[in-house]
Amino acid sequence: MVAIALRNRWRRQQLPPDLRDEVTPKNIIMIGPTGVGKTEIARRLAKLAEAPFLKVEASKFTEVGYVGRDVESIVRDLTESAIGMVKARHLADVQKKAESLGEERLLDVLLPSGKPAPGFTAGGEDGHARPAGHESAEATRSKLRLQLREGKLDHRSVEIDVKERGLPIGVLASPGSGMEDMENNLREMLGGVLSGKKKRRSMKVPEALKSLTQEEAQRLIDMDEVTREAIASVEQTGIVFLDEIDKIAGRERSAGPDISREGVQRDLLPIVEGSTVNTKYGPVRTDHVLFVAAGAFHVAKPSDLIPELQGRFPIRVELSALTKEDFIRILTEPRGSLVRQYQALLETEGFALEFTPSGVEAIAETAVHVNERTENIGARRLFTIMERLLEQVSFEAPERADRRVVIDATYVTERLQGVVKDQDLSRYIL
């Protein structure tokens, strides 16, 4: 369903404008026990979408009037993410030109007014400048440029003017105080006042070249165009992953000053339904932002959400608990699977770690068995089992004479049998 929703985002962009505005995103709510991959789906989605993406936890938001973050910060954070993404794309487009301009500025510092800079080889291999008129300033500059590109000047230091950074304001807002937006606005205001000031700094030639290139790249991009493109991208292709939504699903039965979870749901309603949120970059509409919510719903049920919010998530996807076959696929199929991670880590010390099919199967069986006997934490169980299984090998690897270990079913059984049988011990170790 997530793949279909993502594909429909592309299909909508191909429609005529009059019909495109009528097609609203079909928000999704994923229901499943912890560790089955709800958050991992969001992480993979962010890489594939190449669209403004934000993952937030519903539990950190509070009702308006209480200390904490308000739900409108979701849209502001999503816009910031889009600004950074679009800006990075524009910077990549002008990188070549910025490098050329930065190089010329550095040459101006090294060779002011067409004269050789003190301490630099400008005319010949002996390190001394040639007599005036022996060769043109342009030829001298070309030789210096060649030395710069070959890295022969990397050990030199130069003095350049760099812009001062904004004030390190961080005293006003503590995490979760709800004052982050006020702090950001104050930082931006004071930073704008001081942005014109420059400070002379001494640095190595490579660092100076990098600094000058970045400064030229910032000059080459049009921030107004970046802002317009980013806001359009948020409004048309933005995706928000709302995790732990079950933590705000309960309905209070008692009165008092406690923070209302139902109040957070009501604050989320206009954002999910479609409204206009004011950001420092301008108003942003959320009518076509796709919301994907996820929760374990161990205690609360999806029906505990207020009816209005339930209606905003028409598609429900139920994820079942992981089986032995799922664990085997998790350990073997991904490019960055746990098996490959441990193999790569030990390979840095010339140590070969080999997992046989029977060994992988035994690890998967152990994970299922421990999840059934204790708390079911899904695929996260593999982390604790793998760490316990390879604890001794990892410790002894640097000095071990035998530079190869085979992890088969027998090895897994020997290392984990005692812990798995002792239920009380496995609660703490596995």
Secondary structure, DSSP 8 states (H G I E B T S, - for coil): -HHHHHHHHHHHHTS-HHHHTT-----EEEE--TTSSHHHHHHHHHHHH-S-EEEEEGGGB--TTSSSB-TTHHHHHHHHHHHHHHHHHHHHHTHHHHHHHHHHHHHHHHSGGGS--TTS--SSTTS----TTSS-HHHHHHHHHHHHHTTTTTT-EEEEEEE-------SS--TTSS-HHHHHHHHHHHHHHHTT-EEEEEEEHHHHHHHHHHHHHHHHS-HHHHHHHHHHHHHHH-EEEEE-GGGG-----S-SSS--HHHHHHHHHHHHH--EEEETTEEEE-TT-EEEEEE--SSS-GGGS-HHHHHT--EEEE-----HHHHHHHHHSSTT-HHHHHHHHHHTTT-EEEE-HHHHHHHHHHHHHHHHHS---TTHHHHHHHHHHTHHHHHHGGG-S--EEEE-HHHHHHHHHHHHH-HHHHHHH-
